[in-house]
Amino acid sequence: MAAWPKRRCDIARASARPLVSDDLERVVAIERAAFTDPWSRKAFLDLLAQPHIRAFAADGPNGLLAGYALASLVADQGEILNLAVDSESRRRGLGHGLLAAMLDMFRREGAAAVYLEVRQSNAAALHLYQRAGFRPLSTRRAYYRNPTENAVTMALQLALEAAEKG
């Protein structure tokens, strides 16, 4: 995998922290503002109760939760389920930091590959994932609702990345 370009980043990987149930009010508020078909509080609670779910939070300079990410790890397959940053905190490296923390976790826990789906129109997210080494695999037609839109399925092959380093 190519190294990410050096750039100013307001959050270091170490400042991503575990997401806890006390964060849910803020998570749901960010979710509703960021997505047209947001997950419910119950959906987040149900996910957080699952042993294969990993969840991260990032606090902004004001100390409030400004972003979050959820991932699934089953056997050696990782999946990024959701990543969002509060609109006032975007373009400050929070998404990059959360993604880096997730990828570090996947590497430590032995994932061979990481997958995700992203709205075809979400240029910022596509750019973030491509810079991290994700490559498009396929298009899922009408995957998203409100509005109906295609998803781009992307993958990052960590096993290949490790082999190239070794």
N, C-alpha and C positions, 0 to 999 in steps of 0.2 A: 504494500500500500504506500502510496506517495505521502510524504509528511504534509501535514496541513500548513498552509502559509502562516508565517508569523504575523500576528496582528494584536491590537489592543483587545484585551478581554477583561471585563469587570468581574468575572468569576473564575476562580481556579478550579480544577477538578476536585481538589480537596474540600472546597466549600460547598459542593453538592452534598446533601445530607439525606439520610433516610426520610421518606415521607411517612408521617404518622397520622392517626385518625384525627388528632387535634387540628391538622392542616386542612381538613376536608371542606370547611366552609369557604375558605379562600380558594381552594382548588376548584370547587364547583363554580364559584364566581368567575374565575379565569376561563374555565371550560365553556361556560355560557357565552362569554364575550368573544372567545376565540373560534368557536365552531357553530355552524348552523344547525347541526344535529347533535347537541351535546349529550354526554353521558349523565345519568342521574347520580345523586348522592348515594343511593342504594347500589348502583352499579360499581361505584368506587369502593364502597364498603365490602361488597361481595368479592371483588378482585383482591383487595388487601388481605382478605382472610385466606387466600389460596397460597399454599407453600411454594408454588412455582413462580409467583409474581414477585418482581423486584420493583421498588418504587423510590424515586428520588425527588428531592425538592431543592430549590435554590432561592435564597433570600436576597432581596434587593438591598441597596444601600440604606434604605429606611428601616430595615429589619423585618419587613413584611415579606411573606412568601410571594415571589414574583414569577416562578415557573416550576413546572413539575414534569416528570416523565415516568411512564410505567412500561415495564417490559415483562416478558414471559421467557422462562428458560426451562425447557423440557429435554431431557437427555442432552444431546450436544447441539440443539437447535434453539437459537434465540429469536425473539420477535419483539420489535419495538411496537407497543400497542398505542401509545399516546405520548405526545410531547407538546407542551404549550407554554408560552411566555406571555405575561400580562402585556397589553398593548403599550403601556407607558415605559416598559422595561426592554422593549425589543431593540435590536441593533446595538446591543452592549455586550454580546458574547454569552448571554445566559443559555440560549439554546445550544450553542457550541459546547459550553461547559457541561450541561446535562447530558448531551450525546456522548461526550468524551468519558464521563463518569460511567455511563451505561456500557460503553464499549470496553472500558477497563474491567468492569465487573464480568462481562461476558468472557473476556480473555482469561481472567483469574479462575473462573468457574468451568473452563474447558469447552466453551461453545466452539463448534467448527464453522458455523455460519450464522448470520443474523439477517432476518427478513423484516420487511415493513411494507405498508401500503401508504400512499400519499395522493392527495387530490392532484389530478393532472394540471390544474390551474395554479397550484401553490408553488410559485416560482421560488420563493424564499426557502421553503423546506426542501424542494428538489435540489437547490444549490447547496444547502447545508449538507445534505446526505451525500451528494456527489463529491463534495470536497473531502468528506470523510472516507471516500473510497467505495461507497455503494454504487452499484451498477443496475440499470433497469433490466428486468427479466421479462416482464409481460405487462399487458394492459388488461385490467378487469373492467369490462363494460358495465356501466350503470351501477357501480359498486356503492357510491355514496348517494344519500338522499338530501333533499332540502338545500340546494337544488340537486337533481340527479346529475351525476358526473362520473366519469371514468376514474379509476385509480391506477397509478403506476406501481407495480410490485417491484421492489428493489431488493438486492442482496449484497451482503459483504461476506466474502469467504475468508474467515479468520484462519482456517487451516492452511490455505494457500499463502496467506500473509506470513504465518509462522514458518512455513517451509522456505519461503524466499529469504527470511532473515537467517535461518539456520543453515 
